[in-house]
Amino acid sequence: MIALWFLTIKLQWKHAIGYSGITSLIIPALIMGVISMGFMSKIVRAKTRDVMNKGFVEFSYSQGLSNFDILIYHVLPHVLPAAISIAILDLSSFLGGAVLMEKVFNIPGFGDTLIEAIKFKDYFLISGSLFFIGIMICALNLIADTIYPKLDMRNENEIGSLNKRELLYAENY
């Protein structure tokens, strides 16, 4: 509400309330992004500080690698799985937050339809809408669950990465 007051009264932004094209979606998207930005940056910063204290990062510094190379090739692969997990959780919460944003900014959409269905006690539309939101959250979690093992550095030495000779050796013993 403070952002809405600031945009309409102080900055006299004409596209702050109501739907008038893609420009009217910029402010709600920014507000939803700012809401999740604090938690995401806190998690990424803590994970980055944890990885920067590992021995392989100190070894990379001793080898003369630049800060950029160390961050991109050594730190980022360890931080990325946690960041993706938090981003998927945020996307799931955006589905519920979109209902609130549509109501505050008077934008017609899925949330407005859901609120009208609740108001008129249209149980079929309510259950269908909640089922759709549940399917979207499950799909997002499925995407995260398929991406996470490919990015997690701890899975590098699992059976999927062993060669044929190592598998034969493991079967014999």
PyRosetta script that sets phi, psi and omega in degrees:
from pyrosetta import init, pose_from_sequence

init()
pose = pose_from_sequence("MIALWFLTIKLQWKHAIGYSGITSLIIPALIMGVISMGFMSKIVRAKTRDVMNKGFVEFSYSQGLSNFDILIYHVLPHVLPAAISIAILDLSSFLGGAVLMEKVFNIPGFGDTLIEAIKFKDYFLISGSLFFIGIMICALNLIADTIYPKLDMRNENEIGSLNKRELLYAENY")
pose.set_psi(1, -33.5)
pose.set_omega(1, 178.0)
pose.set_phi(2, -66.7)
pose.set_psi(2, -41.2)
pose.set_omega(2, 178.0)
pose.set_phi(3, -64.2)
pose.set_psi(3, -39.1)
pose.set_omega(3, 178.0)
pose.set_phi(4, -64.5)
pose.set_psi(4, -43.7)
pose.set_omega(4, 176.8)
pose.set_phi(5, -61.9)
pose.set_psi(5, -44.6)
pose.set_omega(5, -178.5)
pose.set_phi(6, -63.1)
pose.set_psi(6, -41.5)
pose.set_omega(6, -177.2)
pose.set_phi(7, -72.4)
pose.set_psi(7, -40.6)
pose.set_omega(7, -176.1)
pose.set_phi(8, -82.4)
pose.set_psi(8, -40.9)
pose.set_omega(8, -175.7)
pose.set_phi(9, -87.4)
pose.set_psi(9, -52.7)
pose.set_omega(9, -174.4)
pose.set_phi(10, -77.5)
pose.set_psi(10, -47.9)
pose.set_omega(10, -177.2)
pose.set_phi(11, -92.8)
pose.set_psi(11, -10.7)
pose.set_omega(11, -179.1)
pose.set_phi(12, 52.2)
pose.set_psi(12, 46.8)
pose.set_omega(12, 176.7)
pose.set_phi(13, -74.0)
pose.set_psi(13, 124.2)
pose.set_omega(13, -175.7)
pose.set_phi(14, -80.1)
pose.set_psi(14, -22.4)
pose.set_omega(14, -174.1)
pose.set_phi(15, -103.7)
pose.set_psi(15, 28.8)
pose.set_omega(15, -177.2)
pose.set_phi(16, -83.6)
pose.set_psi(16, -31.4)
pose.set_omega(16, -178.2)
pose.set_phi(17, -121.3)
pose.set_psi(17, 136.8)
pose.set_omega(17, 179.9)
pose.set_phi(18, 88.1)
pose.set_psi(18, 170.1)
pose.set_omega(18, -179.7)
pose.set_phi(19, -104.1)
pose.set_psi(19, 119.2)
pose.set_omega(19, 177.3)
pose.set_phi(20, -137.4)
pose.set_psi(20, 47.0)
pose.set_omega(20, -179.6)
pose.set_phi(21, 102.0)
pose.set_psi(21, -172.5)
pose.set_omega(21, -174.4)
pose.set_phi(22, -67.9)
pose.set_psi(22, -24.3)
pose.set_omega(22, -179.8)
pose.set_phi(23, -67.3)
pose.set_psi(23, -24.9)
pose.set_omega(23, 179.2)
pose.set_phi(24, -78.1)
pose.set_psi(24, -8.4)
pose.set_omega(24, 178.5)
pose.set_phi(25, -95.6)
pose.set_psi(25, -6.0)
pose.set_omega(25, -177.4)
pose.set_phi(26, -66.8)
pose.set_psi(26, -47.4)
pose.set_omega(26, -176.1)
pose.set_phi(27, -66.0)
pose.set_psi(27, -47.8)
pose.set_omega(27, 176.6)
pose.set_phi(28, -61.1)
pose.set_psi(28, -36.5)
pose.set_omega(28, 178.8)
pose.set_phi(29, -66.3)
pose.set_psi(29, -40.2)
pose.set_omega(29, 177.8)
pose.set_phi(30, -65.2)
pose.set_psi(30, -41.3)
pose.set_omega(30, 179.8)
pose.set_phi(31, -64.5)
pose.set_psi(31, -43.5)
pose.set_omega(31, 178.8)
pose.set_phi(32, -66.1)
pose.set_psi(32, -33.6)
pose.set_omega(32, 176.6)
pose.set_phi(33, -69.1)
pose.set_psi(33, -39.6)
pose.set_omega(33, -180.0)
pose.set_phi(34, -67.3)
pose.set_psi(34, -34.7)
pose.set_omega(34, 179.7)
pose.set_phi(35, -60.1)
pose.set_psi(35, -43.0)
pose.set_omega(35, -177.0)
pose.set_phi(36, -89.4)
pose.set_psi(36, -12.8)
pose.set_omega(36, -175.7)
pose.set_phi(37, -64.3)
pose.set_psi(37, -37.7)
pose.set_omega(37, -177.8)
pose.set_phi(38, -63.7)
pose.set_psi(38, -47.1)
pose.set_omega(38, -179.2)
pose.set_phi(39, -67.9)
pose.set_psi(39, -40.3)
pose.set_omega(39, -179.9)
pose.set_phi(40, -63.7)
pose.set_psi(40, -44.1)
pose.set_omega(40, -179.3)
pose.set_phi(41, -67.3)
pose.set_psi(41, -34.1)
pose.set_omega(41, 177.7)
pose.set_phi(42, -64.3)
pose.set_psi(42, -44.9)
pose.set_omega(42, -179.6)
pose.set_phi(43, -67.2)
pose.set_psi(43, -45.1)
pose.set_omega(43, -178.4)
pose.set_phi(44, -65.2)
pose.set_psi(44, -40.1)
pose.set_omega(44, 179.1)
pose.set_phi(45, -64.8)
pose.set_psi(45, -44.3)
pose.set_omega(45, -179.9)
pose.set_phi(46, -64.9)
pose.set_psi(46, -42.1)
pose.set_omega(46, 179.6)
pose.set_phi(47, -67.1)
pose.set_psi(47, -38.8)
pose.set_omega(47, 178.8)
pose.set_phi(48, -65.8)
pose.set_psi(48, -41.9)
pose.set_omega(48, 177.9)
pose.set_phi(49, -64.1)
pose.set_psi(49, -36.6)
pose.set_omega(49, 178.4)
pose.set_phi(50, -65.6)
pose.set_psi(50, -43.7)
pose.set_omega(50, -178.8)
pose.set_phi(51, -71.2)
pose.set_psi(51, -34.9)
pose.set_omega(51, -179.1)
pose.set_phi(52, -65.4)
pose.set_psi(52, -19.8)
pose.set_omega(52, 178.4)
pose.set_phi(53, -90.1)
pose.set_psi(53, 2.7)
pose.set_omega(53, 179.9)
pose.set_phi(54, -77.4)
pose.set_psi(54, 160.3)
pose.set_omega(54, -177.3)
pose.set_phi(55, -68.0)
pose.set_psi(55, -34.5)
pose.set_omega(55, -177.6)
pose.set_phi(56, -69.9)
pose.set_psi(56, -24.6)
pose.set_omega(56, 176.2)
pose.set_phi(57, -73.9)
pose.set_psi(57, -41.8)
pose.set_omega(57, 176.2)
pose.set_phi(58, -63.0)
pose.set_psi(58, -37.7)
pose.set_omega(58, 177.3)
pose.set_phi(59, -64.8)
pose.set_psi(59, -38.4)
pose.set_omega(59, 178.5)
pose.set_phi(60, -65.1)
pose.set_psi(60, -38.5)
pose.set_omega(60, 175.4)
pose.set_phi(61, -63.5)
pose.set_psi(61, -40.2)
pose.set_omega(61, -179.0)
pose.set_phi(62, -68.9)
pose.set_psi(62, -23.6)
pose.set_omega(62, 177.1)
pose.set_phi(63, -79.3)
pose.set_psi(63, -10.2)
pose.set_omega(63, 176.3)
pose.set_phi(64, 93.5)
pose.set_psi(64, 15.3)
pose.set_omega(64, 177.8)
pose.set_phi(65, -70.8)
pose.set_psi(65, 150.2)
pose.set_omega(65, 179.6)
pose.set_phi(66, -75.7)
pose.set_psi(66, 162.7)
pose.set_omega(66, 179.2)
pose.set_phi(67, -59.7)
pose.set_psi(67, -39.9)
pose.set_omega(67, -179.7)
pose.set_phi(68, -62.5)
pose.set_psi(68, -45.8)
pose.set_omega(68, 179.7)
pose.set_phi(69, -63.5)
pose.set_psi(69, -39.6)
pose.set_omega(69, 179.3)
pose.set_phi(70, -66.2)
pose.set_psi(70, -43.1)
pose.set_omega(70, -179.7)
pose.set_phi(71, -66.2)
pose.set_psi(71, -43.0)
pose.set_omega(71, -175.8)
pose.set_phi(72, -75.1)
pose.set_psi(72, -46.0)
pose.set_omega(72, -171.1)
pose.set_phi(73, -93.5)
pose.set_psi(73, -19.3)
pose.set_omega(73, -177.0)
pose.set_phi(74, -117.3)
pose.set_psi(74, -40.3)
pose.set_omega(74, -176.0)
pose.set_phi(75, -86.8)
pose.set_psi(75, -44.8)
pose.set_omega(75, -176.7)
pose.set_phi(76, -57.6)
pose.set_psi(76, -42.5)
pose.set_omega(76, 177.6)
pose.set_phi(77, -61.8)
pose.set_psi(77, -23.4)
pose.set_omega(77, 177.5)
pose.set_phi(78, -87.0)
pose.set_psi(78, -27.2)
pose.set_omega(78, -177.6)
pose.set_phi(79, -88.1)
pose.set_psi(79, -30.1)
pose.set_omega(79, -173.5)
pose.set_phi(80, -58.7)
pose.set_psi(80, -42.2)
pose.set_omega(80, 179.0)
pose.set_phi(81, -60.6)
pose.set_psi(81, -40.5)
pose.set_omega(81, 178.4)
pose.set_phi(82, -67.0)
pose.set_psi(82, -38.8)
pose.set_omega(82, 179.8)
pose.set_phi(83, -65.9)
pose.set_psi(83, -39.3)
pose.set_omega(83, 179.6)
pose.set_phi(84, -68.9)
pose.set_psi(84, -38.0)
pose.set_omega(84, 177.3)
pose.set_phi(85, -61.4)
pose.set_psi(85, -43.5)
pose.set_omega(85, 178.8)
pose.set_phi(86, -67.7)
pose.set_psi(86, -38.5)
pose.set_omega(86, 179.8)
pose.set_phi(87, -64.7)
pose.set_psi(87, -38.7)
pose.set_omega(87, 178.2)
pose.set_phi(88, -67.1)
pose.set_psi(88, -40.0)
pose.set_omega(88, 175.9)
pose.set_phi(89, -62.9)
pose.set_psi(89, -39.2)
pose.set_omega(89, 178.1)
pose.set_phi(90, -66.3)
pose.set_psi(90, -40.4)
pose.set_omega(90, 178.0)
pose.set_phi(91, -62.7)
pose.set_psi(91, -36.7)
pose.set_omega(91, 177.1)
pose.set_phi(92, -65.5)
pose.set_psi(92, -39.6)
pose.set_omega(92, 178.8)
pose.set_phi(93, -74.0)
pose.set_psi(93, -23.4)
pose.set_omega(93, 176.6)
pose.set_phi(94, -65.0)
pose.set_psi(94, -28.7)
pose.set_omega(94, 177.9)
pose.set_phi(95, -62.7)
pose.set_psi(95, -41.3)
pose.set_omega(95, 175.9)
pose.set_phi(96, -75.7)
pose.set_psi(96, -34.4)
pose.set_omega(96, 179.2)
pose.set_phi(97, -70.3)
pose.set_psi(97, -25.1)
pose.set_omega(97, 179.3)
pose.set_phi(98, -65.8)
pose.set_psi(98, -33.6)
pose.set_omega(98, 177.4)
pose.set_phi(99, -61.6)
pose.set_psi(99, -44.7)
pose.set_omega(99, 179.2)
pose.set_phi(100, -67.0)
pose.set_psi(100, -43.7)
pose.set_omega(100, -179.6)
pose.set_phi(101, -63.7)
pose.set_psi(101, -38.9)
pose.set_omega(101, 178.2)
pose.set_phi(102, -64.3)
pose.set_psi(102, -37.0)
pose.set_omega(102, 180.0)
pose.set_phi(103, -72.4)
pose.set_psi(103, -43.1)
pose.set_omega(103, -178.4)
pose.set_phi(104, -66.8)
pose.set_psi(104, -44.1)
pose.set_omega(104, -176.2)
pose.set_phi(105, -92.6)
pose.set_psi(105, 5.1)
pose.set_omega(105, 176.8)
pose.set_phi(106, 55.9)
pose.set_psi(106, 49.1)
pose.set_omega(106, 179.0)
pose.set_phi(107, -106.9)
pose.set_psi(107, 123.4)
pose.set_omega(107, 178.5)
pose.set_phi(108, -70.8)
pose.set_psi(108, 137.6)
pose.set_omega(108, -179.5)
pose.set_phi(109, -178.7)
pose.set_psi(109, -158.7)
pose.set_omega(109, -176.8)
pose.set_phi(110, -63.6)
pose.set_psi(110, -41.2)
pose.set_omega(110, -179.8)
pose.set_phi(111, -65.7)
pose.set_psi(111, -38.5)
pose.set_omega(111, 177.6)
pose.set_phi(112, -64.5)
pose.set_psi(112, -40.6)
pose.set_omega(112, 176.9)
pose.set_phi(113, -63.2)
pose.set_psi(113, -40.9)
pose.set_omega(113, 179.8)
pose.set_phi(114, -66.5)
pose.set_psi(114, -40.4)
pose.set_omega(114, 179.3)
pose.set_phi(115, -67.1)
pose.set_psi(115, -39.9)
pose.set_omega(115, 176.8)
pose.set_phi(116, -64.6)
pose.set_psi(116, -37.6)
pose.set_omega(116, 178.1)
pose.set_phi(117, -65.3)
pose.set_psi(117, -38.2)
pose.set_omega(117, 177.2)
pose.set_phi(118, -67.5)
pose.set_psi(118, -39.7)
pose.set_omega(118, -179.1)
pose.set_phi(119, -63.7)
pose.set_psi(119, -40.1)
pose.set_omega(119, -178.1)
pose.set_phi(120, -96.7)
pose.set_psi(120, 8.1)
pose.set_omega(120, 177.7)
pose.set_phi(121, 54.5)
pose.set_psi(121, 47.0)
pose.set_omega(121, 175.6)
pose.set_phi(122, -88.7)
pose.set_psi(122, 88.9)
pose.set_omega(122, -171.1)
pose.set_phi(123, -65.8)
pose.set_psi(123, -31.4)
pose.set_omega(123, 179.5)
pose.set_phi(124, -68.0)
pose.set_psi(124, -42.4)
pose.set_omega(124, 178.0)
pose.set_phi(125, -69.1)
pose.set_psi(125, -37.0)
pose.set_omega(125, 178.1)
pose.set_phi(126, -64.1)
pose.set_psi(126, -48.7)
pose.set_omega(126, -178.3)
pose.set_phi(127, -67.3)
pose.set_psi(127, -37.2)
pose.set_omega(127, 176.9)
pose.set_phi(128, -66.1)
pose.set_psi(128, -39.2)
pose.set_omega(128, 178.9)
pose.set_phi(129, -66.8)
pose.set_psi(129, -44.2)
pose.set_omega(129, 178.7)
pose.set_phi(130, -67.2)
pose.set_psi(130, -34.2)
pose.set_omega(130, 175.4)
pose.set_phi(131, -64.3)
pose.set_psi(131, -41.8)
pose.set_omega(131, 178.4)
pose.set_phi(132, -63.0)
pose.set_psi(132, -43.9)
pose.set_omega(132, 178.5)
pose.set_phi(133, -63.1)
pose.set_psi(133, -40.5)
pose.set_omega(133, 177.5)
pose.set_phi(134, -62.9)
pose.set_psi(134, -41.3)
pose.set_omega(134, 177.6)
pose.set_phi(135, -63.6)
pose.set_psi(135, -40.8)
pose.set_omega(135, 179.2)
pose.set_phi(136, -64.9)
pose.set_psi(136, -40.5)
pose.set_omega(136, 178.7)
pose.set_phi(137, -66.6)
pose.set_psi(137, -41.1)
pose.set_omega(137, 176.8)
pose.set_phi(138, -63.9)
pose.set_psi(138, -39.8)
pose.set_omega(138, 178.3)
pose.set_phi(139, -64.5)
pose.set_psi(139, -41.3)
pose.set_omega(139, 177.6)
pose.set_phi(140, -63.8)
pose.set_psi(140, -41.9)
pose.set_omega(140, 177.8)
pose.set_phi(141, -66.5)
pose.set_psi(141, -35.4)
pose.set_omega(141, 176.3)
pose.set_phi(142, -65.2)
pose.set_psi(142, -41.1)
pose.set_omega(142, 176.4)
pose.set_phi(143, -62.0)
pose.set_psi(143, -43.9)
pose.set_omega(143, 179.1)
pose.set_phi(144, -64.0)
pose.set_psi(144, -39.5)
pose.set_omega(144, -179.0)
pose.set_phi(145, -69.9)
pose.set_psi(145, -26.4)
pose.set_omega(145, 177.1)
pose.set_phi(146, -84.2)
pose.set_psi(146, -29.3)
pose.set_omega(146, 179.7)
pose.set_phi(147, -80.8)
pose.set_psi(147, -37.7)
pose.set_omega(147, -172.9)
pose.set_phi(148, -56.3)
pose.set_psi(148, -47.4)
pose.set_omega(148, -179.2)
pose.set_phi(149, -65.2)
pose.set_psi(149, -27.6)
pose.set_omega(149, 178.6)
pose.set_phi(150, -73.5)
pose.set_psi(150, -25.8)
pose.set_omega(150, -178.7)
pose.set_phi(151, -96.0)
pose.set_psi(151, -20.9)
pose.set_omega(151, -175.3)
pose.set_phi(152, -73.5)
pose.set_psi(152, 123.8)
pose.set_omega(152, -176.9)
pose.set_phi(153, -71.5)
pose.set_psi(153, -20.9)
pose.set_omega(153, -179.5)
pose.set_phi(154, -72.2)
pose.set_psi(154, -19.7)
pose.set_omega(154, -179.9)
pose.set_phi(155, -84.6)
pose.set_psi(155, 3.8)
pose.set_omega(155, -175.3)
pose.set_phi(156, -65.7)
pose.set_psi(156, -31.5)
pose.set_omega(156, -177.1)
pose.set_phi(157, -101.7)
pose.set_psi(157, 18.1)
pose.set_omega(157, 179.3)
pose.set_phi(158, -78.1)
pose.set_psi(158, 179.6)
pose.set_omega(158, -175.2)
pose.set_phi(159, -60.7)
pose.set_psi(159, -32.8)
pose.set_omega(159, -178.1)
pose.set_phi(160, -61.6)
pose.set_psi(160, -24.1)
pose.set_omega(160, -177.7)
pose.set_phi(161, -103.3)
pose.set_psi(161, 1.0)
pose.set_omega(161, 178.7)
pose.set_phi(162, -77.0)
pose.set_psi(162, 146.4)
pose.set_omega(162, 177.1)
pose.set_phi(163, -86.4)
pose.set_psi(163, 176.0)
pose.set_omega(163, -172.5)
pose.set_phi(164, -64.3)
pose.set_psi(164, -38.4)
pose.set_omega(164, -178.5)
pose.set_phi(165, -66.7)
pose.set_psi(165, -39.2)
pose.set_omega(165, 178.5)
pose.set_phi(166, -66.9)
pose.set_psi(166, -34.6)
pose.set_omega(166, 177.2)
pose.set_phi(167, -67.5)
pose.set_psi(167, -41.5)
pose.set_omega(167, 177.9)
pose.set_phi(168, -64.9)
pose.set_psi(168, -39.3)
pose.set_omega(168, 178.0)
pose.set_phi(169, -63.9)
pose.set_psi(169, -39.6)
pose.set_omega(169, -179.8)
pose.set_phi(170, -68.2)
pose.set_psi(170, -32.9)
pose.set_omega(170, -179.7)
pose.set_phi(171, -72.2)
pose.set_psi(171, -31.0)
pose.set_omega(171, -178.0)
pose.set_phi(172, -75.3)
pose.set_psi(172, -21.4)
pose.set_omega(172, -176.7)
pose.set_phi(173, -117.0)
pose.dump_pdb("model.pdb")
